[in-house]
Amino acid sequence: MKVFSFWLFLLALLPAGAQTYYEKGYLVSDKGDTIRGEVKLNQKKEFEVYTKVTFRDEKGVQKNYKIEKVKAYGFKNRNFYKMEYGSEEYFYEVLTVGAISFYKIVFEALYAKTVELETEYFIKKADGKKVSSMKSSKFKKTMLDWMQDHPDFINAYEEPEPKKFDEAKAIEVINQYNAWKAAQ
């Protein structure tokens, strides 16, 4: 019976240990040095990739980095740039870069004693330094203004359901516009 209890105890510990894992990635320090290694991720708190990064270099040395010490980092085709919005710095996930760059952040929001994950989108012109918040519900309206030199791209954007933002289609529309703009 003691052996059975021991195995149950070990099995109970497995899920707790599986909450964090590493993905191959890179980190660009505030000095501009690129370090190769692994990014530590937490399955239970996926939103943390927008506020901090724990990185293990190729020698196996692990370090927790504060936002002010990192310019960018990435893993598994996901890239994050440090940018300022208001007076706060965040790691913005890069959705696409070009004449119009498109970013997002995810954070926890408290609603009547329940915590939910919220996504906020941001856009920036290539020649601008300021990132602007963009409500997903106003994507088409906002992009009509930003793509006024060729509105056919944004006019092709259609939501799968009324008032239902489609991130993948939004990225596709911006990429098409950016390709057109780059060919000018």
C-alpha positions as CSV (number, residue, x, y, z in Angstrom):
1,M,0.0,0.0,0.0
2,K,2.9,2.4,0.7
3,V,4.3,1.8,-2.8
4,F,0.9,2.6,-4.3
5,S,0.6,5.8,-2.2
6,F,4.1,6.8,-3.3
7,W,3.2,6.5,-7.0
8,L,0.0,8.5,-6.5
9,F,2.1,11.2,-4.8
10,L,4.5,11.3,-7.8
11,L,1.7,11.4,-10.3
12,A,0.2,14.3,-8.4
13,L,3.4,16.2,-8.8
14,L,3.7,15.7,-12.6
15,P,1.1,18.3,-13.7
16,A,2.7,20.9,-11.4
17,G,6.0,20.4,-13.1
18,A,4.6,20.4,-16.6
19,Q,3.2,24.0,-16.2
20,T,6.5,25.5,-17.4
21,Y,8.5,24.6,-20.4
22,Y,11.3,26.0,-22.6
23,E,11.2,26.9,-26.3
24,K,14.3,27.7,-28.4
25,G,14.6,31.4,-28.9
26,Y,16.6,34.6,-28.8
27,L,16.9,37.7,-26.7
28,V,18.2,41.2,-27.7
29,S,19.7,43.0,-24.6
30,D,19.3,46.7,-24.0
31,K,22.9,47.0,-25.3
32,G,21.9,45.4,-28.6
33,D,23.6,42.0,-28.0
34,T,21.7,39.0,-29.4
35,I,21.8,35.9,-27.1
36,R,20.6,32.5,-28.3
37,G,19.1,30.0,-26.0
38,E,15.6,29.2,-24.6
39,V,12.7,31.2,-23.4
40,K,10.9,29.8,-20.3
41,L,7.1,29.7,-20.8
42,N,4.3,29.1,-18.3
43,Q,1.2,27.3,-19.7
44,K,-1.0,28.6,-16.8
45,K,0.1,32.2,-17.3
46,E,0.6,32.6,-21.1
47,F,0.0,36.4,-20.8
48,E,3.3,36.8,-18.9
49,V,5.2,36.9,-22.3
50,Y,4.0,40.5,-22.6
51,T,5.5,41.6,-19.2
52,K,8.6,39.7,-18.5
53,V,11.0,37.1,-19.9
54,T,13.0,34.3,-18.3
55,F,15.8,33.2,-20.5
56,R,18.3,30.3,-20.4
57,D,21.4,30.9,-22.6
58,E,23.3,28.2,-24.5
59,K,25.5,27.6,-21.5
60,G,22.4,26.8,-19.3
61,V,22.5,30.0,-17.3
62,Q,19.0,31.1,-16.5
63,K,18.1,34.8,-15.8
64,N,14.9,36.7,-15.2
65,Y,15.0,39.9,-17.4
66,K,13.1,43.0,-16.6
67,I,11.5,45.0,-19.5
68,E,14.1,47.8,-19.2
69,K,16.9,45.4,-19.9
70,V,15.5,43.9,-23.1
71,K,14.9,45.4,-26.5
72,A,13.3,42.3,-28.1
73,Y,13.0,38.6,-27.8
74,G,11.3,35.7,-29.6
75,F,10.5,32.0,-29.8
76,K,8.6,29.7,-32.2
77,N,7.8,32.3,-34.9
78,R,6.6,34.8,-32.2
79,N,8.5,38.0,-31.8
80,F,8.2,40.6,-29.1
81,Y,9.5,44.2,-29.2
82,K,9.7,46.5,-26.2
83,M,7.7,49.7,-26.8
84,E,6.2,52.4,-24.7
85,Y,2.5,53.1,-24.5
86,G,1.6,56.0,-22.3
87,S,4.1,55.8,-19.5
88,E,4.3,52.0,-19.4
89,E,6.6,49.7,-21.3
90,Y,5.4,46.3,-22.6
91,F,6.5,43.5,-24.8
92,Y,4.3,43.9,-27.8
93,E,3.8,40.8,-30.0
94,V,4.6,41.6,-33.6
95,L,1.8,40.5,-35.9
96,T,3.2,42.2,-39.0
97,V,5.8,45.0,-39.8
98,G,5.8,47.3,-42.8
99,A,4.3,50.6,-43.8
100,I,1.7,49.8,-41.1
101,S,2.9,47.6,-38.3
102,F,0.4,45.7,-36.2
103,Y,1.0,44.5,-32.6
104,K,-0.9,43.1,-29.7
105,I,-0.7,42.6,-26.0
106,V,-2.7,40.3,-23.7
107,F,-3.3,41.1,-20.1
108,E,-5.5,40.0,-17.1
109,A,-8.5,42.1,-16.4
110,L,-10.7,41.8,-13.3
111,Y,-14.5,41.9,-13.9
112,A,-16.8,41.5,-10.9
113,K,-14.4,39.2,-9.0
114,T,-13.5,37.1,-12.2
115,V,-10.3,37.4,-14.0
116,E,-10.4,37.3,-17.8
117,L,-7.7,37.6,-20.5
118,E,-8.1,40.7,-22.7
119,T,-6.4,41.5,-25.9
120,E,-5.5,45.0,-27.1
121,Y,-4.2,45.8,-30.6
122,F,-1.9,48.5,-31.6
123,I,-0.8,50.0,-34.9
124,K,2.2,52.2,-36.0
125,K,3.2,53.8,-39.2
126,A,6.7,53.0,-40.5
127,D,7.7,56.6,-40.3
128,G,6.2,57.2,-36.9
129,K,7.6,56.7,-33.4
130,K,4.3,56.5,-31.6
131,V,2.2,53.4,-31.3
132,S,-1.6,53.9,-31.3
133,S,-4.2,51.8,-29.6
134,M,-6.8,50.3,-31.9
135,K,-10.1,48.8,-30.8
136,S,-10.7,45.5,-32.7
137,S,-14.3,46.5,-33.1
138,K,-13.2,49.5,-35.0
139,F,-10.6,47.8,-37.1
140,K,-12.2,48.5,-40.5
141,K,-13.0,52.1,-39.7
142,T,-9.5,52.8,-38.4
143,M,-7.8,51.1,-41.3
144,L,-9.9,53.1,-43.9
145,D,-8.1,56.2,-42.5
146,W,-4.7,54.6,-42.4
147,M,-5.0,53.0,-45.9
148,Q,-6.7,56.0,-47.5
149,D,-4.2,56.0,-50.4
150,H,-5.5,52.5,-51.4
151,P,-8.7,51.6,-49.5
152,D,-9.4,48.5,-51.7
153,F,-7.4,46.4,-49.3
154,I,-9.4,47.2,-46.2
155,N,-12.7,47.1,-48.2
156,A,-11.9,43.4,-48.8
157,Y,-11.8,42.7,-45.1
158,E,-14.9,40.9,-43.9
159,E,-15.6,39.7,-40.4
160,P,-16.7,36.0,-40.2
161,E,-19.7,37.2,-38.0
162,P,-21.0,40.7,-37.4
163,K,-18.9,42.4,-34.8
164,K,-16.4,39.5,-34.6
165,F,-12.8,40.6,-35.2
166,D,-10.7,38.1,-37.2
167,E,-7.0,38.6,-36.3
168,A,-5.7,36.4,-39.1
169,K,-7.7,38.2,-41.8
170,A,-6.6,41.6,-40.3
171,I,-3.0,40.6,-40.6
172,E,-3.6,39.4,-44.2
173,V,-5.1,42.7,-45.2
174,I,-2.3,44.7,-43.6
175,N,0.3,42.5,-45.3
176,Q,-1.3,43.0,-48.7
177,Y,-1.3,46.8,-48.1
178,N,2.3,46.7,-47.0
179,A,3.4,44.7,-50.0
180,W,1.6,47.2,-52.3
181,K,3.2,50.1,-50.5
182,A,6.7,48.6,-50.6
183,A,6.3,48.2,-54.4
184,Q,5.6,52.0,-54.8
